Amino acid sequence: MALTELAQFPDPVAAEIARGWLASEGIAAIILDAGMASMGLGLLAPVRLMVDEADRKAAAILLSAHHP
């Protein structure tokens, strides 16, 4: 599994919502750097939503449908 960044978010809550949308469609995703954002450093170190490279295209389409 080779991970690639799908999106960045200023806070972990928004990233978790997006991860949930993907999970509901069967696409696994993980969240990185949530700790930095929760300390108020989201602009310096945004939360990253990561997916498998093979799922990136489908995940981007799903995410854009929920988060224009």
N, C-alpha and C positions, 0 to 999 in steps of 0.2 A: 504494500500500500504506500504510494507516494502522495503525500499531502501537498495541496496547493491552496493558496489563499483565495477565498471566494469574495469576501467583503470585510470591511472594517466598520466598527461601530464605536461611538463615544462612550458607551456604557455597557456593562455586562447584561443588563435586562433586555435591551434591544437585541443583542447578539443571541441571547437565549430564546427569544421569541422567534427569530429567524431560524435558529437550529431546530426548534419545534416544528415549524412549517416544513422544513426539509425532512425531518424524521417522519412526519405524518404521510409523506410521499415515498418513504422507504429509502431515503438518502441519509447515510450516516455523516455526521459532521461533528467537529470538536471545536471548542472555544479555547483560544490562547490569549494570554496577557490580561485576563479579567482582573487579576489582583492589582495591577497598576492603575487601571481605570477606576476601580472602586476606591482608590486612595485619592481620587480627584485629578489624576494625571492622564485622563482619557485623551486630551488633545495632544499630549506628548507621546503617549504610548497607547494607541487605540486598541480596542478588543478586536482580535482577528478571528474570523470564522473560516475554518479550514475544512476542505473536503478532499476525497480521493481524486486524483487527476482524471480518472475514467468517468467520474460523476460530475465534473465541473460544468460542462455545457448544460446538462439537464438541471443542475442545481441553480445555475445562473438564470435560466428561464423561469423556474419556479419562484426564485427570490424576487425577480423583477415583477412578477405578477402580484406579489404581496407587498412589495416595497418599491414603488415606482421611482 
